[in-house]
Amino acid sequence: MPYRKIQPFKQLRPFVESIWIQEDLRDASIENFNPTIILPSAKIDLLFFYRDPFVQIENGQTTVLPKFFLIGQRTKAIEVAARGQTGIIICSFYPWGAAPFFRLPLYEFKDGSIELSSFMNPISIRSLESQVLEASKNSERVNILQNFLVQLLKCPVHDSLVMQSTFKINQDKGNVEINKLSKLFCLSRRQYIRRFKNSVGISPKKFANIVRFQKAIYFQRMGLSWTRIADECG
């Protein structure tokens, strides 16, 4: 399905890595598209279905995904499938980037697809959904959602220590020791893990594992041998 990348508003760029629109007007229930496997990415995504929602498939059972929801940090692959026409706006946050918007311990969302109206003002969220659905073109839809995020950022606060920590873990391709990281940032192991989980949604060890996994996938696509990949990614 075709994707189109949108540049985030300037106010959002320190926190939002990218915004994408995925659209396909073919009816998946007729075309019989194959399900899509989504791998752990060490990021949190905000999704809005402005056409037909997808379903998540698990153990042979299907669950309809919400229209407007947050995907917490994934620690395992999930399988999703279209059930009609596709129209999705995907706002992908940096690993530390979602925390300033939602002001909740993000580990509570781990491996979940959480409807925004379940933890934010449901009347405001329903009004926002209506505005997006009634917009005449995708650029308007994206701008409405970005303005919503800007309003949530009135007092932007992010944990700079955690941000630096994710940089360090990525730089080292996930091959890090948690005790060394906690000492590097002058925290006890327990304090370090708690702050990391609150801002990123998973423990630093789990984050590092996913980084190594993503690096391995990248190197495999670049044509490296599995021996070289094992050496590079530990």
Secondary structure in CASP SS format (residue, H / E / C, confidence):
PFRMAT SS
TARGET T0000
AUTHOR 0000-0000-0000
METHOD secondary structure of the structure
MODEL  1
M C 1.00
P C 1.00
Y E 1.00
R E 1.00
K E 1.00
I E 1.00
Q C 1.00
P C 1.00
F C 1.00
K H 1.00
Q H 1.00
L H 1.00
R C 1.00
P C 1.00
F C 1.00
V E 1.00
E E 1.00
S E 1.00
I E 1.00
W E 1.00
I E 1.00
Q E 1.00
E E 1.00
D E 1.00
L C 1.00
R C 1.00
D C 1.00
A H 1.00
S H 1.00
I H 1.00
E H 1.00
N C 1.00
F C 1.00
N C 1.00
P C 1.00
T E 1.00
I E 1.00
I E 1.00
L C 1.00
P C 1.00
S C 1.00
A C 1.00
K C 1.00
I C 1.00
D E 1.00
L E 1.00
L E 1.00
F E 1.00
F E 1.00
Y C 1.00
R C 1.00
D C 1.00
P C 1.00
F E 1.00
V E 1.00
Q E 1.00
I E 1.00
E E 1.00
N C 1.00
G C 1.00
Q E 1.00
T E 1.00
T E 1.00
V E 1.00
L C 1.00
P C 1.00
K C 1.00
F E 1.00
F E 1.00
L E 1.00
I E 1.00
G C 1.00
Q C 1.00
R C 1.00
T C 1.00
K C 1.00
A C 1.00
I E 1.00
E E 1.00
V E 1.00
A E 1.00
A E 1.00
R C 1.00
G C 1.00
Q C 1.00
T E 1.00
G E 1.00
I E 1.00
I E 1.00
I E 1.00
C E 1.00
S E 1.00
F E 1.00
Y C 1.00
P C 1.00
W C 1.00
G C 1.00
A C 1.00
A H 1.00
P H 1.00
F H 1.00
F H 1.00
R C 1.00
L C 1.00
P C 1.00
L H 1.00
Y H 1.00
E H 1.00
F H 1.00
K C 1.00
D C 1.00
G C 1.00
S E 1.00
I E 1.00
E E 1.00
L H 1.00
S H 1.00
S H 1.00
F C 1.00
M C 1.00
N C 1.00
P H 1.00
I H 1.00
S H 1.00
I H 1.00
R H 1.00
S H 1.00
L H 1.00
E H 1.00
S H 1.00
Q H 1.00
V H 1.00
L H 1.00
E H 1.00
A C 1.00
S C 1.00
K C 1.00
N H 1.00
S H 1.00
E H 1.00
R H 1.00
V H 1.00
N H 1.00
I H 1.00
L H 1.00
Q H 1.00
N H 1.00
F H 1.00
L H 1.00
V H 1.00
Q H 1.00
L H 1.00
L C 1.00
K C 1.00
C C 1.00
P C 1.00
V C 1.00
H C 1.00
D C 1.00
S H 1.00
L H 1.00
V H 1.00
M H 1.00
Q H 1.00
S H 1.00
T H 1.00
F H 1.00
K H 1.00
I H 1.00
N H 1.00
Q H 1.00
D C 1.00
K C 1.00
G C 1.00
N C 1.00
V C 1.00
E C 1.00
I H 1.00
N H 1.00
K H 1.00
L H 1.00
S H 1.00
K H 1.00
L H 1.00
F C 1.00
C C 1.00
L C 1.00
S C 1.00
R H 1.00
R H 1.00
Q H 1.00
Y H 1.00
I H 1.00
R H 1.00
R H 1.00
F H 1.00
K H 1.00
N H 1.00
S H 1.00
V H 1.00
G C 1.00
I C 1.00
S C 1.00
P H 1.00
K H 1.00
K H 1.00
F H 1.00
A H 1.00
N H 1.00
I H 1.00
V H 1.00
R H 1.00
F H 1.00
Q H 1.00
K H 1.00
A H 1.00
I H 1.00
Y H 1.00
F H 1.00
Q H 1.00
R H 1.00
M C 1.00
G C 1.00
L C 1.00
S C 1.00
W H 1.00
T H 1.00
R H 1.00
I H 1.00
A H 1.00
D H 1.00
E H 1.00
C H 1.00
G C 1.00
END
